[in-house]
């Protein structure tokens, strides 16, 4: 279990740093575009690049946010449950969410491969954009790993962890 947590931490840290680099790039691109627009020369494809980078930033933050329990949770009802029922709800919740995001990652990979095989290019800049789709799939897969770790934490007794 410690090994899984360590792997989870390393992968989430790598994705978070990469997402942070994309975010800095988005900020710089926005500032440059605002400045250059003063001279009536906007940067071509800014909207496109912001969309792709925003997808990567969001997807890469999912696993880290789950790993650090940063997501908003509404647990008004669950707080009133006895401890065994809370544990059962946690097991079911993490299990279903883990499977859902694993399936989501799989389908997004399939979509990316379809885009690759079709030779799809972005509209304005004519760049290949299936790698951004694969990045979203990676974010979903890492989120699934974080949820699987939480599932095992809830499932296994504390003495065995």
C-alpha positions, 0 to 999 in steps of 0.5 A, a space after each residue: 500500500 505504501 508503494 502505491 501511495 508513493 507512486 501516486 504521489 510521484 505521478 501526481 507531482 509530475 502532472 501538477 508541475 507539468 500543468 503548472 508549466 502549461 498554466 504559466 504559458 497560458 498567462 504569458 500568452 494572454 499577457 503577450 496577446 493583450 500587449 500586442 493587441 495595442 498595436 492591432 496585431 493579435 497573436 493568431 490562434 490564442 483562443 485555440 491554444 488557451 483551450 488546449 492548454 486549459 484542458 491539460 491544466 484541468 486534467 492534470 490537476 484532477 489526480 492531485 486534487 483527489 490525492 490531497 482531498 482537495 475536492 469539495 464534498 457534500 457529506 451532510 447526510 454521511 456525517 450522521 451515519 455510523 462509522 461502518 456505514 460511512 466506510 461502506 459509502 466510501 468504498 462504494 463511492 471510490 470504487 464507482 468513481 475509480 471505474 468511471 474515470 478508468 472507462 473515461 480515460 479508455 474512451 478518451 484514448 480511443 477518441 485520440 487515436 481516431 483523431 490521430 488516424 484521421 489526421 485531424 488538425 486544429 482549425 486556425 493554427 493547423 497543429 496536431 491536437 490528439 496529444 492534448 486529448 491523450 493528456 486529458 486521458 492521462 489525467 483521467 487515468 491518474 485520477 482513477 489511480 488516486 481513487 483506487 488508492 482511496 478505495 483500498 484505504 477504505 477497504 483494507 483495515 487500518 492495521 494492514 495499511 
